[in-house]
Amino acid sequence: MSREQLIVAVVASLCVALMAAVLPARAENEPAAPRASLLPLVRPLWSELSPAQQAVLEPFAQQWNGWSAQEKRVWVSLADRVPRMAPEARERAHQRIREWAALTPDQRRLARQNYRLAKRLPPTSGKPNGSATVK
């Protein structure tokens, strides 16, 4: 082995040893802890919501402060409408909020994408819910 090869091997070994010492050990199947966002917190913060808004949006309490302003505006608007809904519509809204909160970010992204695609489809005349007019 030449002197240059020996030096490269020693430096590589030191780099590997340093990385092993600096990086925390983690089990193979253990997920990485979520990283804190470097972005400033976007208002309104969870603590700034009214008690009524917090009650409606409770499934999102842990995620709320990390969301964009646009996403928060949409949910606050819904939270303001829910108390005025008919009881069965209110319960359906609460159920959908719980379902949405249970989705992963990737599942939410896919659901939004599917919704946008479905909105572009032309209406069909054979809708089972009776929303299409048949002549």
PyMOL commands that set and color helices and strands:
alter all, ss='L'
color gray80, all
select helices_A, chain A and resi 3-22+46-48+51-56+58-60+64-66+69-84+87-102+105-120
alter helices_A, ss='H'
color red, helices_A
deselect
rebuild
show_as cartoon
